[in-house]
Structure formats: C-alpha cells, structure tokens
Amino acid sequence: MVEKDSAREDSGRDSRPAAKRAYRSTLRAERAAATRARIASAAHELFRQHGFAGTTVAAIAERAGVTAQTVYTGFGSKGAIVSALVAGMEADAGAAQWLERMNEEPDPGRRLEFFAQWTAAFFAASVGALDFLHEAAADPSVVALREEGDRRRRDGVTRVVERIAEQGALAPGLTVEAAVDRAWLLTGLELYLAAGKGCGWSDGEYAAWLGGLLRSQLLR
C-alpha cells in the first residue's frame, strides 16, 4: 500500500510541472501569433499609405509597437510579410468553402462557374495587396511568392480539369494538359485587373464572363 501511495505521489509530482510547461508553451505560441498578426496589420496599413518601397521595417515595428528585431525574427523581410498577408486574404476569401462547393458539384459547367467565382473572390480579397506585389516585383521574397501563387493556381486548375476529364466532358481533341494551360492563362491576375481597372467591370461581371469563357474553352 505504501508503495502504491508513493507511486501516486510521484506521478502527481511529475504531471504538474509537465502541465505547467505545456500551458506556458501554449501561451508563448499565442503571444507570438498575436505579435505576428499585429506586425502584419501594421505593415498592411503602411504599405497602403506609403507603398512597399516607402515603408521601412523600422516604421512597421513602430506602428506595431515592437522592435525591428522582432519584425525580422517573426518574418525575416518585408516580402515575407506580404506573403503572409496574401495567405490571410486567401482564407478571408473563403477558400475552404469554395473548394467544398466545387468538390460537391457534379455538373462540370457549374463547377467551372464556381471556380470563376472563387477566382474573383480571391482577387477581390487580395486587391489591397496587388499593388504591393506589382511595386515590389523585384524583391526576391515577392518573386518567390508570385511563383508559388502561380504553382498553387495551376495545381487547383489541374484538379478541376482532371475531374472534368474523368467525366468525359472535355471538348473533343482537348488534352488534360492543354485544358489546364487554357484555364491557367484565363484565371491569371492580369485579366482580372484589365477587367476591373481597364474596363470598369464589377467582380460579378468578371466572374460571369470568366465562367462562360472557361465553359466554352474546355467543355463539349
């Protein structure tokens, strides 16, 4: 009995410090995430006011209420902050919900329309950062971000096209590779900017035009 009681006491003594360490680790992670969010928000405001080149890390740190070293530790560069902003905008645009809608839609034409609507939603949510990306086109972090964005968009297009091909709904003579190329070109940022800034279209008009174009280019 003494041995069992002693074992229970030892177990209790061991678990309390472990629980405290886990709590402190969680608290540190939450504080770090809050600091990153504050830095990203400050950078977003300054980028909009002064542009990418006109915003310094020191100014971001001052606006966020942290040291410049904290900004470098959390992100590493201004380009990396832009990358984090765009990733957050993808979530704000409802990426998960749009993906679910496309996965559940059996009709190929409707699926392409949903893809067009998602494209418009993402660009609309990201429009505040689009100018940063253009202005900072030579920044290595931004170059990498654009390349990663292009790869992710191609991956998304490929999944949509492959499912259409499995249903036998691709236009006659159109290969999966050619269909992916067409869809990838049509869903690029440049056409969205041309539609909105060049033609004065609304996001709804752009999405409707893109959906119809995707259908005519890819489907039977």
Contacts in CASP RR format, 6 or more apart in sequence:
PFRMAT RR
TARGET T0000
AUTHOR 0000-0000-0000
METHOD contacts of the structure
MODEL  1
MVEKDSAREDSGRDSRPAAKRAYRSTLRAERAAATRARIASAAHELFRQH
GFAGTTVAAIAERAGVTAQTVYTGFGSKGAIVSALVAGMEADAGAAQWLE
RMNEEPDPGRRLEFFAQWTAAFFAASVGALDFLHEAAADPSVVALREEGD
RRRRDGVTRVVERIAEQGALAPGLTVEAAVDRAWLLTGLELYLAAGKGCG
WSDGEYAAWLGGLLRSQLLR
32 74 0 8 1.000
35 64 0 8 1.000
35 66 0 8 1.000
35 70 0 8 1.000
35 74 0 8 1.000
36 74 0 8 1.000
36 75 0 8 1.000
36 84 0 8 1.000
38 64 0 8 1.000
38 65 0 8 1.000
38 66 0 8 1.000
39 60 0 8 1.000
39 61 0 8 1.000
39 64 0 8 1.000
39 66 0 8 1.000
39 70 0 8 1.000
39 71 0 8 1.000
39 74 0 8 1.000
39 75 0 8 1.000
39 81 0 8 1.000
40 81 0 8 1.000
40 84 0 8 1.000
40 85 0 8 1.000
41 64 0 8 1.000
42 60 0 8 1.000
42 63 0 8 1.000
42 64 0 8 1.000
42 65 0 8 1.000
43 55 0 8 1.000
43 60 0 8 1.000
43 63 0 8 1.000
43 64 0 8 1.000
43 78 0 8 1.000
43 81 0 8 1.000
43 82 0 8 1.000
43 85 0 8 1.000
44 85 0 8 1.000
44 129 0 8 1.000
45 63 0 8 1.000
46 55 0 8 1.000
46 59 0 8 1.000
46 60 0 8 1.000
46 63 0 8 1.000
47 55 0 8 1.000
47 82 0 8 1.000
47 129 0 8 1.000
47 132 0 8 1.000
48 128 0 8 1.000
49 55 0 8 1.000
50 59 0 8 1.000
51 131 0 8 1.000
51 132 0 8 1.000
51 135 0 8 1.000
52 78 0 8 1.000
52 79 0 8 1.000
52 82 0 8 1.000
52 132 0 8 1.000
52 135 0 8 1.000
52 136 0 8 1.000
52 139 0 8 1.000
53 135 0 8 1.000
53 136 0 8 1.000
55 78 0 8 1.000
57 68 0 8 1.000
57 71 0 8 1.000
57 72 0 8 1.000
57 78 0 8 1.000
58 68 0 8 1.000
60 71 0 8 1.000
60 78 0 8 1.000
60 81 0 8 1.000
61 67 0 8 1.000
61 68 0 8 1.000
61 70 0 8 1.000
61 71 0 8 1.000
64 71 0 8 1.000
71 81 0 8 1.000
75 81 0 8 1.000
75 84 0 8 1.000
77 139 0 8 1.000
77 141 0 8 1.000
78 136 0 8 1.000
78 139 0 8 1.000
78 141 0 8 1.000
79 136 0 8 1.000
79 139 0 8 1.000
79 141 0 8 1.000
79 142 0 8 1.000
79 145 0 8 1.000
80 141 0 8 1.000
82 129 0 8 1.000
82 132 0 8 1.000
82 133 0 8 1.000
82 136 0 8 1.000
82 141 0 8 1.000
82 142 0 8 1.000
82 145 0 8 1.000
83 141 0 8 1.000
83 142 0 8 1.000
83 144 0 8 1.000
83 145 0 8 1.000
85 129 0 8 1.000
85 132 0 8 1.000
86 126 0 8 1.000
86 129 0 8 1.000
86 133 0 8 1.000
86 145 0 8 1.000
89 122 0 8 1.000
89 125 0 8 1.000
89 126 0 8 1.000
89 129 0 8 1.000
90 122 0 8 1.000
90 125 0 8 1.000
90 126 0 8 1.000
92 125 0 8 1.000
93 118 0 8 1.000
93 121 0 8 1.000
93 122 0 8 1.000
93 124 0 8 1.000
93 125 0 8 1.000
93 126 0 8 1.000
94 121 0 8 1.000
95 118 0 8 1.000
95 122 0 8 1.000
98 114 0 8 1.000
98 117 0 8 1.000
98 118 0 8 1.000
98 121 0 8 1.000
99 118 0 8 1.000
101 114 0 8 1.000
102 111 0 8 1.000
102 114 0 8 1.000
102 115 0 8 1.000
102 118 0 8 1.000
102 160 0 8 1.000
105 111 0 8 1.000
105 114 0 8 1.000
108 163 0 8 1.000
108 164 0 8 1.000
108 167 0 8 1.000
108 169 0 8 1.000
108 219 0 8 1.000
109 169 0 8 1.000
109 215 0 8 1.000
109 219 0 8 1.000
111 160 0 8 1.000
111 163 0 8 1.000
111 164 0 8 1.000
112 160 0 8 1.000
112 164 0 8 1.000
112 211 0 8 1.000
112 212 0 8 1.000
112 214 0 8 1.000
112 215 0 8 1.000
112 218 0 8 1.000
112 219 0 8 1.000
113 207 0 8 1.000
113 211 0 8 1.000
113 212 0 8 1.000
113 214 0 8 1.000
113 215 0 8 1.000
115 157 0 8 1.000
115 160 0 8 1.000
115 183 0 8 1.000
115 187 0 8 1.000
115 211 0 8 1.000
115 214 0 8 1.000
116 187 0 8 1.000
116 207 0 8 1.000
116 208 0 8 1.000
116 210 0 8 1.000
116 211 0 8 1.000
116 212 0 8 1.000
116 214 0 8 1.000
117 204 0 8 1.000
117 207 0 8 1.000
117 211 0 8 1.000
119 187 0 8 1.000
119 188 0 8 1.000
119 192 0 8 1.000
119 207 0 8 1.000
119 210 0 8 1.000
120 192 0 8 1.000
120 203 0 8 1.000
120 204 0 8 1.000
120 206 0 8 1.000
120 207 0 8 1.000
120 210 0 8 1.000
121 203 0 8 1.000
123 130 0 8 1.000
123 189 0 8 1.000
123 192 0 8 1.000
123 203 0 8 1.000
124 203 0 8 1.000
130 189 0 8 1.000
130 193 0 8 1.000
132 142 0 8 1.000
133 142 0 8 1.000
133 145 0 8 1.000
133 146 0 8 1.000
136 142 0 8 1.000
137 143 0 8 1.000
137 146 0 8 1.000
153 184 0 8 1.000
153 187 0 8 1.000
153 188 0 8 1.000
154 180 0 8 1.000
154 184 0 8 1.000
157 180 0 8 1.000
157 183 0 8 1.000
157 184 0 8 1.000
157 187 0 8 1.000
158 176 0 8 1.000
158 180 0 8 1.000
160 183 0 8 1.000
161 170 0 8 1.000
161 176 0 8 1.000
161 179 0 8 1.000
161 180 0 8 1.000
161 183 0 8 1.000
161 218 0 8 1.000
162 176 0 8 1.000
164 170 0 8 1.000
164 179 0 8 1.000
164 218 0 8 1.000
164 219 0 8 1.000
165 176 0 8 1.000
165 179 0 8 1.000
169 219 0 8 1.000
169 220 0 8 1.000
170 176 0 8 1.000
170 179 0 8 1.000
170 218 0 8 1.000
170 219 0 8 1.000
170 220 0 8 1.000
171 179 0 8 1.000
171 217 0 8 1.000
171 218 0 8 1.000
171 219 0 8 1.000
171 220 0 8 1.000
172 220 0 8 1.000
174 218 0 8 1.000
179 217 0 8 1.000
179 218 0 8 1.000
182 217 0 8 1.000
182 218 0 8 1.000
183 214 0 8 1.000
183 217 0 8 1.000
183 218 0 8 1.000
186 210 0 8 1.000
186 213 0 8 1.000
186 214 0 8 1.000
186 217 0 8 1.000
187 210 0 8 1.000
187 214 0 8 1.000
191 210 0 8 1.000
192 206 0 8 1.000
195 201 0 8 1.000
195 205 0 8 1.000
195 206 0 8 1.000
195 209 0 8 1.000
196 202 0 8 1.000
196 206 0 8 1.000
201 209 0 8 1.000
END
